Amino acid sequence: MTEMMFYERVAPLNEARHVALKVLPAKTFAYAARTNSVPIVGSEFFECAREYPIVFVQGQTCPLPAVLLGLRESENLYVDTTGKWDARYVPAFVRRYPFVPAKGPQDDLLVCIDEASPCFSEAEGEALFADGKPTAQLEHAIRFLREFHQSAAATERMCLRLAELGLLRQADSVAELKDGSRFRLNGLQVVDEAKLRALDKEAVQELFGNGGLALIHAHLISLGNLAGLVDRLSKRGKRRKKA
């Protein structure tokens, strides 16, 4: 899973280069229509667990949490043909577009944008800079990115601990539609419930105290949403046949 996904031309936000740039809210979620999974952070687990299957996929240093949005490559079953997102909660990774956080030289926040995004222009929208300073619109975006950046770091620390405790296992599986079509899901990891039950009291107390245990339970409950993904794919296939 790549961090850039639907971002096409990412560049650090620079006042001199982008002084005349303005931003408009994305009119649709069409930019995410070909993304079948996105990363999430720990603070999103409870909202995401109501809508999507939460799994773990290998990151640079450890497995990281993500929500499954589709069963096939380049297909998001939560975005319809009009670009509407068909779920109550939209992951922060999607909502932060067309801005994106990156790590600076000192592991600090570096604000970047997708220069290819139609949300940016010099003709219309809210200005990013005024009198040499970020506008309220840009400040709002920076706060959102900062919170995401901090949550992502905390989430990575939690996932490292889960890996150290040996709680994650491979969970490659096959999803089968009613018409007999099959889709193999590879590279996924889930919490091993047997190993979770076998943890010693100290480890359980640690996970309870830092909130990790609640996130694990949200993850395990969310796996029931995989059947909903299969239903979404079946319905999409039927609509295409009728068309």
C-alpha positions as CSV (number, residue, x, y, z in Angstrom):
1,M,0.0,0.0,0.0
2,T,1.4,3.3,-1.0
3,E,1.0,6.5,1.0
4,M,0.4,8.6,-2.1
5,M,-2.4,6.5,-3.7
6,F,-4.7,9.0,-5.5
7,Y,-2.2,11.8,-5.3
8,E,-0.6,12.6,-8.6
9,R,2.0,15.4,-8.2
10,V,2.9,15.9,-4.6
11,A,5.0,18.9,-3.7
12,P,5.9,20.7,-0.5
13,L,3.7,23.8,0.1
14,N,5.9,26.8,-0.6
15,E,4.7,30.4,-0.1
16,A,6.9,31.8,-3.0
17,R,5.7,29.1,-5.4
18,H,2.1,28.9,-4.3
19,V,1.4,32.5,-3.2
20,A,-1.4,32.9,-5.7
21,L,-2.9,29.5,-5.3
22,K,-6.5,29.1,-4.1
23,V,-8.4,25.9,-3.0
24,L,-11.9,24.7,-3.5
25,P,-13.5,21.7,-1.6
26,A,-13.5,18.5,-3.6
27,K,-16.8,18.3,-5.3
28,T,-16.9,14.5,-5.4
29,F,-14.9,11.5,-4.2
30,A,-14.1,10.4,-7.7
31,Y,-10.4,10.9,-7.0
32,A,-10.7,7.8,-4.6
33,A,-12.8,5.6,-6.8
34,R,-9.9,3.4,-7.8
35,T,-8.5,2.9,-4.3
36,N,-9.5,-0.4,-2.7
37,S,-8.0,0.3,0.7
38,V,-6.7,3.2,2.7
39,P,-4.6,3.6,5.9
40,I,-6.4,4.6,9.1
41,V,-5.2,5.8,12.5
42,G,-6.1,4.6,16.0
43,S,-8.6,7.4,16.7
44,E,-10.7,6.2,13.8
45,F,-11.1,2.5,14.7
46,F,-14.4,2.8,16.4
47,E,-16.1,4.8,13.6
48,C,-14.5,2.6,10.9
49,A,-15.5,-0.6,12.6
50,R,-19.1,0.3,12.0
51,E,-18.5,0.5,8.2
52,Y,-15.5,-1.3,7.0
53,P,-13.3,-4.4,7.6
54,I,-10.2,-3.2,9.4
55,V,-7.0,-5.2,8.6
56,F,-3.3,-4.8,9.0
57,V,-0.9,-4.5,6.0
58,Q,2.8,-4.4,6.0
59,G,4.3,-0.9,6.3
60,Q,7.9,0.1,6.2
61,T,8.6,-0.8,9.8
62,C,5.6,-2.9,10.9
63,P,2.1,-3.9,9.9
64,L,-0.2,-0.9,9.9
65,P,-4.1,-0.6,10.0
66,A,-6.1,-0.1,6.9
67,V,-9.8,-0.4,5.9
68,L,-10.8,-2.5,2.9
69,L,-12.9,-0.6,0.4
70,G,-13.0,-3.2,-2.4
71,L,-12.1,-6.7,-3.3
72,R,-10.6,-6.1,-6.7
73,E,-7.6,-3.9,-7.7
74,S,-8.5,-0.3,-8.5
75,E,-12.1,-0.5,-7.3
76,N,-13.6,1.3,-4.4
77,L,-17.1,-0.2,-3.6
78,Y,-18.0,2.8,-1.5
79,V,-17.8,5.4,-4.3
80,D,-20.7,5.3,-6.8
81,T,-20.7,6.4,-10.4
82,T,-21.5,10.0,-9.4
83,G,-18.6,10.2,-7.0
84,K,-20.7,10.0,-3.9
85,W,-19.3,8.2,-0.8
86,D,-21.8,5.5,0.3
87,A,-21.0,5.3,4.0
88,R,-21.6,7.4,7.1
89,Y,-17.9,7.8,7.9
90,V,-15.2,8.8,5.4
91,P,-11.6,7.9,6.5
92,A,-9.4,10.9,7.4
93,F,-6.9,9.7,4.8
94,V,-9.5,10.4,2.1
95,R,-10.8,13.6,3.7
96,R,-7.4,15.3,3.9
97,Y,-7.1,15.4,0.1
98,P,-5.8,17.5,-1.7
99,F,-3.4,18.2,1.2
100,V,-1.0,15.5,2.5
101,P,1.4,15.4,5.5
102,A,5.0,14.3,5.1
103,K,8.0,13.9,7.4
104,G,10.5,16.8,7.4
105,P,14.2,16.5,8.0
106,Q,13.7,16.4,11.8
107,D,10.8,14.1,11.6
108,D,8.5,17.1,11.9
109,L,5.4,17.9,9.8
110,L,5.9,18.9,6.2
111,V,2.8,20.2,4.6
112,C,2.4,19.1,0.9
113,I,-0.2,19.4,-1.7
114,D,-1.2,17.6,-4.9
115,E,-0.4,20.2,-7.5
116,A,-2.4,18.2,-10.1
117,S,-5.6,18.4,-8.1
118,P,-8.5,20.3,-9.7
119,C,-9.2,21.7,-6.2
120,F,-6.3,24.1,-6.8
121,S,-6.3,27.1,-9.1
122,E,-5.5,30.8,-9.2
123,A,-8.9,31.8,-10.5
124,E,-11.3,30.7,-7.8
125,G,-11.6,29.4,-4.2
126,E,-10.1,30.4,-0.9
127,A,-6.6,31.8,-0.9
128,L,-3.9,29.9,0.9
129,F,-1.7,32.9,1.7
130,A,-2.5,36.5,2.5
131,D,0.0,39.2,3.4
132,G,2.7,36.6,3.6
133,K,0.9,34.5,6.1
134,P,-1.3,31.3,5.9
135,T,-5.0,32.1,5.7
136,A,-7.6,30.7,8.1
137,Q,-8.4,28.1,5.4
138,L,-4.8,26.9,5.2
139,E,-4.4,27.0,9.0
140,H,-7.4,24.7,9.3
141,A,-5.9,22.3,6.8
142,I,-2.5,22.4,8.7
143,R,-4.2,21.6,12.0
144,F,-6.0,18.6,10.4
145,L,-2.7,17.4,9.0
146,R,-0.9,17.9,12.2
147,E,-3.5,15.8,14.1
148,F,-3.3,13.1,11.5
149,H,0.5,13.1,11.6
150,Q,0.6,12.8,15.4
151,S,-2.1,10.1,15.4
152,A,-0.2,8.1,12.7
153,A,2.9,8.1,14.8
154,A,1.0,6.9,17.9
155,T,-0.7,4.2,15.8
156,E,2.6,3.0,14.5
157,R,3.9,2.7,18.0
158,M,0.9,0.6,18.9
159,C,1.3,-1.6,15.9
160,L,5.0,-2.2,16.7
161,R,3.9,-3.4,20.2
162,L,1.3,-5.8,18.7
163,A,4.0,-7.2,16.5
164,E,6.4,-7.6,19.4
165,L,3.7,-9.4,21.4
166,G,3.2,-11.8,18.4
167,L,-0.5,-11.0,18.1
168,L,-0.7,-10.6,14.3
169,R,-1.1,-13.5,11.8
170,Q,-1.5,-13.8,8.1
171,A,-5.1,-13.9,7.0
172,D,-5.1,-14.4,3.2
173,S,-8.6,-15.4,2.2
174,V,-10.9,-16.0,-0.7
175,A,-14.2,-14.0,-1.1
176,E,-16.8,-15.8,-3.2
177,L,-19.8,-14.2,-4.8
178,K,-23.2,-15.8,-5.4
179,D,-22.4,-16.3,-9.1
180,G,-19.4,-18.3,-8.2
181,S,-16.8,-15.6,-8.8
182,R,-13.8,-15.7,-6.5
183,F,-11.4,-13.0,-5.3
184,R,-8.3,-13.8,-3.4
185,L,-7.2,-11.3,-0.7
186,N,-3.5,-11.5,-0.1
187,G,-1.0,-9.7,2.2
188,L,-3.6,-9.1,5.0
189,Q,-2.9,-9.6,8.7
190,V,-5.4,-9.8,11.6
191,V,-5.1,-10.2,15.4
192,D,-4.8,-13.9,16.4
193,E,-7.5,-14.4,19.0
194,A,-5.9,-17.5,20.4
195,K,-2.7,-15.6,21.1
196,L,-4.6,-12.7,22.5
197,R,-6.3,-15.0,25.0
198,A,-2.9,-16.5,25.9
199,L,-1.3,-13.1,26.9
200,D,0.0,-12.8,30.4
201,K,-1.6,-10.5,32.9
202,E,1.1,-7.8,32.5
203,A,0.6,-7.6,28.8
204,V,-3.2,-7.5,29.0
205,Q,-3.0,-4.7,31.7
206,E,-0.6,-2.8,29.4
207,L,-2.9,-3.0,26.4
208,F,-5.9,-2.1,28.6
209,G,-4.1,0.9,30.0
210,N,-2.9,2.4,26.7
211,G,-6.2,1.7,24.8
212,G,-4.8,-1.0,22.6
213,L,-7.2,-3.6,23.8
214,A,-10.2,-1.6,22.8
215,L,-8.7,-1.0,19.4
216,I,-8.1,-4.8,19.0
217,H,-11.7,-5.6,19.9
218,A,-12.9,-2.9,17.4
219,H,-10.7,-4.5,14.7
220,L,-12.0,-8.0,15.4
221,I,-15.7,-6.9,15.3
222,S,-15.0,-5.0,12.1
223,L,-14.1,-8.2,10.2
224,G,-17.8,-9.0,10.0
225,N,-18.1,-6.2,7.5
226,L,-16.2,-8.3,4.9
227,A,-19.6,-10.0,4.1
228,G,-20.9,-6.5,3.4
229,L,-18.1,-5.9,0.9
230,V,-19.0,-9.1,-0.9
231,D,-22.7,-8.0,-1.1
232,R,-21.6,-4.6,-2.5
233,L,-19.6,-6.2,-5.2
234,S,-22.5,-8.6,-6.1
235,K,-24.9,-5.6,-6.4
236,R,-22.5,-3.6,-8.5
237,G,-22.1,-6.5,-10.9
238,K,-25.9,-6.8,-11.2
239,R,-26.2,-3.1,-12.0
240,R,-23.6,-3.4,-14.7
241,K,-25.3,-6.3,-16.3
242,K,-28.6,-4.4,-16.4
243,A,-26.9,-1.4,-17.9
